[in-house]
Amino acid sequence: MNPNKVAAVTGGSAGIGKAIVERLLADGYDVVSLARRRSGIDHARLHEVEVDLMDRAATAAAARDIARRFEVTTLVHNAGVIRPALIADAKLEDLDALVELHLGCAIQLLQACLPSMRAQHFGRVVLLSSRAAVGLATRTSYSATKAGMLGMARTWALELAGDGITVNVVAPGPVRTDMFHAVVAAGSEKERALAAAVPVKRLGEAADVARAVRFFVDAANGFVTGQVLYVCGGTSVGSLTL
């Protein structure tokens, strides 16, 4: 294995995560996918770990396992859930779950991978936030935790820059995935109206996001850290109504 091309990707079994896994495999990486289910990808350099990343103990065990078996120097934390609700109906247990998945899981995995990154004096960390970090109705817990990723990434970028480790964020807008279609039905009038409201007049695809991740993980891009790239069709600079 090329130590600069060993990546761990959370939520790699579907949607944006699966597209990222496929992109990294095509670029020559060994990829460890951590997800609740298998991806269905058949590739010699793909190593799949089935784990519930909302379970702190299970995540800790998986993190120890991959740190023992692989010298991970690229970490892409993509796993996420929405749990939409207007503020009157927001549940603190949903907030707790999203804090665990979006923030706590990232901390656990980075801590596990840091020794191998520091040994190589090289690391790439990419957190998948969301356009919702700048605000979106029904997203109290989701927006709060996705916004938290931005501050966490900037902090890590400062702490780890001297170790040759960059930390950046990709924040997708409306992207056609199973999670998106759980909120907005595929082929519905709502989906068509949403696409029309996006400045570029279309919804995003998982491959759009994977290309942004590819930029941040590139070994040649060591002068870019602590940044947020919105892959959102322009919706982060305007209003968006779901």
MIBA-245924 format. One record per residue (C-alpha): residue number from 1; residue in one letter; x, y, z. Coordinates in steps of 0.5 Angstrom, whole numbers, plus 2048, in hexadecimal, padded with zeros to 3 digits. Layout:
REM residues N
   seq   type   east   north    up
   NUM      A      X       Y     Z
...
REM end
This chain:
REM residues 242
   seq   type   east   north    up
     1      M    800     800   800
     2      N    802     807   7FF
     3      P    802     80A   805
     4      N    7FF     811   802
     5      K    7FA     80D   7FF
     6      V    7F6     80A   804
     7      A    7EF     80D   806
     8      A    7EA     80C   80B
     9      V    7E3     80E   809
    10      T    7DD     80E   80D
    11      G    7D6     80D   80A
    12      G    7D9     809   804
    13      S    7D4     805   802
    14      A    7CF     809   7FF
    15      G    7CE     810   7FC
    16      I    7D3     815   7FC
    17      G    7D8     811   800
    18      K    7D7     80B   7FB
    19      A    7D9     810   7F6
    20      I    7DF     812   7FA
    21      V    7E1     80B   7FB
    22      E    7E1     80A   7F4
    23      R    7E5     810   7F2
    24      L    7EA     80E   7F7
    25      L    7EB     807   7F4
    26      A    7EB     80A   7ED
    27      D    7F1     80E   7EF
    28      G    7F5     809   7F2
    29      Y    7F3     809   7FA
    30      D    7F2     803   7FE
    31      V    7EB     805   802
    32      V    7E9     803   808
    33      S    7E1     804   808
    34      L    7DE     805   80F
    35      A    7D6     804   80E
    36      R    7D0     800   811
    37      R    7D0     7FC   80B
    38      R    7D4     7FA   805
    39      S    7D5     7FE   7FF
    40      G    7D4     7F9   7F9
    41      I    7DB     7FB   7F6
    42      D    7DF     7F5   7F4
    43      H    7E6     7F8   7F5
    44      A    7ED     7F5   7F7
    45      R    7EF     7FB   7FB
    46      L    7E8     7FC   7FE
    47      H    7E8     7FA   805
    48      E    7E1     7FB   809
    49      V    7DF     7FB   810
    50      E    7D8     7FB   812
    51      V    7D7     7FF   818
    52      D    7D1     804   81B
    53      L    7D5     80A   81C
    54      M    7D0     80D   820
    55      D    7D2     808   825
    56      R    7D8     80B   829
    57      A    7DB     804   82B
    58      A    7DA     801   825
    59      T    7DD     807   821
    60      A    7E3     807   826
    61      A    7E4     7FF   825
    62      A    7E4     800   81D
    63      A    7E9     806   81E
    64      R    7EE     802   822
    65      D    7ED     7FC   81D
    66      I    7EF     800   817
    67      A    7F4     804   81A
    68      R    7F7     7FD   81B
    69      R    7F6     7FA   814
    70      F    7F8     800   810
    71      E    7FC     806   810
    72      V    7F6     80B   80E
    73      T    7F9     812   80C
    74      T    7F2     815   809
    75      L    7EC     815   80D
    76      V    7E5     817   809
    77      H    7E0     818   80E
    78      N    7D9     817   80A
    79      A    7D4     813   80E
    80      G    7CE     818   810
    81      V    7C7     818   811
    82      I    7C2     81D   811
    83      R    7BC     81C   816
    84      P    7B8     822   814
    85      A    7B3     826   819
    86      L    7B1     82D   81A
    87      I    7B3     830   820
    88      A    7AC     82E   824
    89      D    7AD     827   823
    90      A    7B5     826   823
    91      K    7B7     821   828
    92      L    7BE     821   82C
    93      E    7BF     81A   82B
    94      D    7BF     81B   824
    95      L    7C5     821   825
    96      D    7C8     81C   829
    97      A    7C9     817   824
    98      L    7CB     81C   81F
    99      V    7D0     81E   823
   100      E    7D3     817   824
   101      L    7D3     816   81D
   102      H    7D5     81C   81A
   103      L    7DA     81F   81F
   104      G    7DC     819   824
   105      C    7DD     814   81F
   106      A    7E2     819   81B
   107      I    7E6     81A   821
   108      Q    7E6     813   823
   109      L    7E9     811   81C
   110      L    7EE     817   81B
   111      Q    7F1     815   822
   112      A    7F1     80E   81F
   113      C    7F5     810   819
   114      L    7F9     815   81C
   115      P    7FF     811   81D
   116      S    800     80E   816
   117      M    7FF     815   813
   118      R    804     818   818
   119      A    809     812   816
   120      Q    808     814   80F
   121      H    808     81C   810
   122      F    802     81B   80B
   123      G    7FB     81B   80C
   124      R    7F4     81E   809
   125      V    7EE     81E   80D
   126      V    7E7     820   809
   127      L    7E1     821   80D
   128      L    7DA     821   809
   129      S    7D6     827   80C
   130      S    7D0     82A   809
   131      R    7CD     830   805
   132      A    7C8     830   80B
   133      A    7CE     832   810
   134      V    7CC     839   80E
   135      G    7C5     838   810
   136      L    7BF     834   80D
   137      A    7B8     833   810
   138      T    7B6     82C   814
   139      R    7BE     82B   815
   140      T    7BF     82D   81C
   141      S    7C3     827   81E
   142      Y    7C6     826   817
   143      S    7C8     82D   816
   144      A    7CB     82E   81D
   145      T    7D0     828   81C
   146      K    7D2     829   815
   147      A    7D4     830   817
   148      G    7D8     82D   81C
   149      M    7DC     82A   817
   150      L    7DE     830   814
   151      G    7E1     833   81B
   152      M    7E4     82C   81D
   153      A    7E7     82B   816
   154      R    7EA     832   817
   155      T    7ED     831   81E
   156      W    7F0     82A   81B
   157      A    7F3     82E   815
   158      L    7F7     832   81A
   159      E    7F9     82D   81F
   160      L    7FB     828   819
   161      A    7FE     82C   814
   162      G    805     82B   817
   163      D    805     824   816
   164      G    803     824   80E
   165      I    7FC     823   80F
   166      T    7F7     827   80C
   167      V    7EF     827   80E
   168      N    7EA     82A   80A
   169      V    7E2     82A   809
   170      V    7DE     828   803
   171      A    7D7     82B   804
   172      P    7D2     828   7FF
   173      G    7CB     82B   7FD
   174      P    7C5     827   7FB
   175      V    7C8     821   7F8
   176      R    7C4     81B   7F5
   177      T    7C5     815   7FA
   178      D    7C1     811   7FE
   179      M    7C1     815   804
   180      F    7BF     81B   800
   181      H    7B9     817   7FD
   182      A    7B7     815   804
   183      V    7B5     81C   805
   184      V    7B3     81E   7FD
   185      A    7B0     819   7F9
   186      A    7B4     817   7F3
   187      G    7B0     81A   7ED
   188      S    7AB     81E   7F1
   189      E    7A9     825   7EF
   190      K    7AD     827   7F6
   191      E    7B3     824   7F3
   192      R    7B2     828   7EC
   193      A    7B1     82E   7F0
   194      L    7B7     82E   7F4
   195      A    7BB     82D   7EE
   196      A    7B8     833   7EB
   197      A    7BA     837   7F1
   198      V    7C1     835   7F1
   199      P    7C5     83A   7ED
   200      V    7C9     835   7E8
   201      K    7C2     832   7E7
   202      R    7C3     82B   7E9
   203      L    7C4     827   7EF
   204      G    7CB     824   7F1
   205      E    7CD     81D   7F0
   206      A    7D2     819   7F4
   207      A    7D7     81A   7EF
   208      D    7D7     821   7F0
   209      V    7D9     821   7F7
   210      A    7DE     81B   7F6
   211      R    7E2     81F   7F1
   212      A    7E3     825   7F7
   213      V    7E5     820   7FC
   214      R    7EA     81D   7F7
   215      F    7ED     824   7F6
   216      F    7EE     825   7FE
   217      V    7F1     81E   7FF
   218      D    7F6     81F   7F9
   219      A    7FD     81F   7FC
   220      A    7FF     825   7F8
   221      N    7FA     829   7FB
   222      G    7FE     82A   802
   223      F    7FD     832   802
   224      V    7F6     831   802
   225      T    7F3     830   809
   226      G    7EE     832   80E
   227      Q    7E9     834   808
   228      V    7E2     833   806
   229      L    7E0     831   7FF
   230      Y    7D8     832   7FE
   231      V    7D6     82D   7F8
   232      C    7CF     82F   7F8
   233      G    7CD     832   7F1
   234      G    7CE     839   7F4
   235      T    7C8     838   7FA
   236      S    7CD     83A   7FF
   237      V    7CD     841   7FC
   238      G    7C6     842   7FC
   239      S    7BF     83F   7FF
   240      L    7BD     838   7FE
   241      T    7B6     835   800
   242      L    7B5     82E   801
REM end
